[in-house]
Each structure stands twice: as C-alpha cells, then as structure tokens.
Amino acid sequence: MTALLRYQAALLLRSQRWLPPVILYATFLAIGVQSGQPILDSLGYSAAALLPVAAWLVRICATNEPPAARSCTGAAAGPGRAHLACVLVALAAATLLGTAATLFVTVISDWTSTDHQTRIAALPAGIAGLLATLACALLGTAVGALTNWPLLRSPGRAVPALLLGALLALVVSGSPAHAAITALVEGSQRATIPVPVLSLAAALLTAAAIALACALTTRRSA
Amino acid sequence: MERELLLRLEGVGRRYGLRGPWVLRGVDLEIAPGALIRVEGANGTGKSTLLRVLAGLDAPTEGRATGRPRTAYVPERFPAALPFTAAEYLTHLGAVHGLDRPAAADAADEWLERFGAAEYARTPMAELSKGSSQKVAVAQALLAEPQLLVLDEAWTGLDADARDELERVVVERTGAGAAVVFVDHDPRRLTGVPDATYAVVGGALDLRMEKVLSRAATDDPVVLVEGQGPYAAQVPDEIAKLATGVEETASGTHRFTVPEARSDALLRALLGARPPWHVVTVGAESPVPAKAEAEAEAEAEVAAELEVESS
C-alpha cells in the first residue's frame, strides 16, 4: 500500500493538475477572507470552500492514469486497492491544503465574535475550524468518490454530478459539512466555540463512499 | 496427485451493465504453475474480457474465480501519458509489485536493456514512441517475476528483436514455474510451445489443442545441447521439463533435445542450476533423420507410459 500511495502521490504532484484547484481555493480565500474579520466566520468560510476542491482533487487522482496504465497497476495490486490509494492521496492533499488555510486564517483573523465585542480564544477556535475543515475535506472526498470512475465514467455526467453533489453537501441540512459550518457561524454570533462532533459522521459517510467505489472497480468496465 | 492450481474459473460469466449481453458465459479454466495457454478468437469475442477476469481486473458476474497469484498484465496499447521517465515509472511499478525500491530500479534497467530500450530509461514517457512505450509496459510486467503473466496482444507494436525476446521470456517464465496466458493475432506466435490453446466462441471457451506432455511440433527446429552435470547428478526437473528428449551419452553427460524457442531457457537453467552444469556442446539437430525418428518414437513410448502412470 505504501508503494501505491507513493506512486499516486508522485502522479498527482508531477501531473501539475493539482494547480487549478489550489489556485481556485486560494482565490476563494482571497475574496472571502480578510485580516481583521471575526475568526469563526472566516474559518467557516475557508472550510466550506474546501469541499468542492476536495471533490475536484479526487477527480484528478481518479483520472490521472490512462485506463491501460490503471490495468497494469490494478493487476499488480488489485484494482480496489489501487483505487483506494487514488482516493486517499486526494484526501491527504485536501487535508493538507485545508490545514494550511486554517492556520493562515487563524493567524490573520480578529479573535472576536461577529459583533467584535466578545473575545474568542484563538487556539480552541483554530481546533474547531480544523475539525470543520476535516469534515469538509472528508465529505468532498466522498462526493468525488461517488461521482467519478468507477461509478460515473463519462466526463459529461461526472462533472455536473460532482458540482451538484458538492453544492448539496454544503447546503442540505442533514449533511455533516453543513452542520459543521453552521455551528461555526452560529458560534461566532453567540461568541461560543462549537465542538463539531459531526466530523465523525463525515468520516463514516466517507469511508462508506470509498468502500463502495473500491468494491465497484472490478464490476464496471474501464 | 493434483497439482496445486494458481487460478481456477468455474462457470464464469461476465457482462457489462445490469442488462448487457453476456460477453462470457460458462467458462471453466484451470491454470497450473508452468502452464502456457493461448487464447484465440475473432475480434470482439471476449478474449480481452477473459484475460481481464484472469488478471483480476474484472470480477465474474456469475460463477467463481478462486486463487489470486501474483499477477502482471500487459495491455495491447499502452498510452504513455504519464508524467514520469521510463525508469521512474518502472521503479514505482516495481515497488507496487512488491520489490523494494533499489531492487525495482535495478530490475527496471535490466528489463529495459533486455528489450533494447535502455537508452530511453531517462526519457519522459510522453516522448516515447508507440513501440518504446509498449516495451515499458512489457518490462513493467516482468519486473517482479509474477506467478501469472497475462499478455493481451503484448507483441503489438514491438520491433522484431523485442518480439523474439518476449517469446524467449515467456518460455523462460513458464520454465521457472509461472503461468502465462496470451492472446495474439499472429498464428506463428510461439508455435508449438503452448500447452493448451483455447478459442472464445460465442462467449464460451473451446479447447482447441492440448499437449499431454510438452512435445514440440515435429517440424519445429530443435537444438541439441550436451551438458555435464556434477558428479552423479540427476537431471533436475525444471531442466527436464524444458527439453523434449534427454539421453545419457556418457557417465554424467546428458544430451538434451530442445525446441529452438526454449534453447536459451534451457541453457540458462543448466548454467543457473545448483550446482551448475557444464555445457559441453550446443548444436543443431544431427542430420540423420532415421535416428531422429527412432528417438521420437522412443519418446512417444515414454510419453504413453507416463500417461498410463499418471492416470
């Protein structure tokens, strides 16, 4: 598995296809986050923006190998394990990106509530932001795993499904990502730091989505 | 006594989609160590699907596939749109196949050299010609000495030398106990060497030819190799398996009759045996047809006896 992860990570780095989603995320942050804004609001925003980026990263990793090369890797390691490595590398990339953004946002924001009246401790706020970011990275990965090969093969279906899935994951009220972001925003208004326990639910959902995608690798054509 | 099988397909059927037509149906196939199996069939009959099932890339829709040997697969066309040099890609794949990284890098260089592509080791894959990428695909499969080698028209696009080399490698791998399953549209590919030939017809598998013992076709050129073993040594099994005839010419000296396609593998096996054999002479078949015929008859008798024994 280490060899597979290393191979997929090298593929992602070398392909330079990671650049567009990273630039998109940087643009999101540049537009929505400015220094001196209330910390929890900004953390909620940066976490939410990560979700579509994570889904896009999964798409990049899942389509990085041409089908013939994927068959070679699949025969050597098992197609399910090969696909698992793809998705995990994408999740790791999204988590890395989200962690860096959380740190940056925590440092530059104003450590107060929305009305700038109540002081908020930076460290617990940062940890809450990190958990929300993790929930969004996980859920974005789940959306990516469910809207790309082996579930959806043609880009004509995969891309709209990915965009729609990412949007729904952010706005539908049952979604752990939606819950985590709402908790941050409401916490900011009330000057309390929320504990986004729903990250755990996001992890379970994502694990199920990844397991489904990996199980289908030998059922669907390349 | 039943040999341990690498892989067994029982009543395997495969279709794509929930209501798609059956590409394969009712396929039974047993793959034993050392087997060389050829699969034939017209375009679109499901040969590639069968190979994908054998390589573990496709799961059977119905039926069972039991056993999962260490497998390597060579696709027919290997597009090189990967952001690595040939050597980097092969090192990664060698590690995926289970080698440690230094061993993978060494194996990569060795196999590229064997297929005459050593000069492309540091070339980005995107700049490789079609044939050179195919050599990388072939090398990828051979890095870690797989137990099962699945070749889906792997010869396509290779130059003449590389085609011959791949035939030699296939014989070598089967000699070392690996199973090889291949599809190729050239009927002369490995003529007389496969242990069994199957045809995919209407999604079912027909046995076209099977060798009871590994006999070469009588009109194939053969090579005579005389080797001297260590004191009082028996001929090792893996060497005897490659030869079609073994005759003790003097004390400790044996003469092996071997199809030309396998001669290199036999020499390698002799020299690589522990303790190694001494190769005394290598020559073409002696131009005495009567003797050759007598030998062939004697062999056929031996074969018949062995058959009786094994049944």
Interface residues (C-beta under 8 A of the other chain):
Chain A: A3 L4 R6 Y7 A10 L11 R14 S15 Q16 E65 P66 A68 A69 S71 C72 T73 G74 A75 A76 A77 G78 P79 T218 R219 R220 S221 A222
Chain B: Y16 R52 A55 G56 L57 D58 A59 R68 T71 A72 Y73 V74 P75 E76 R77 F78 P79 A81 L82 P83 F84 E88 H92 L93 A95 V96 H97 G98 A137 Q140 A141 A144 V150
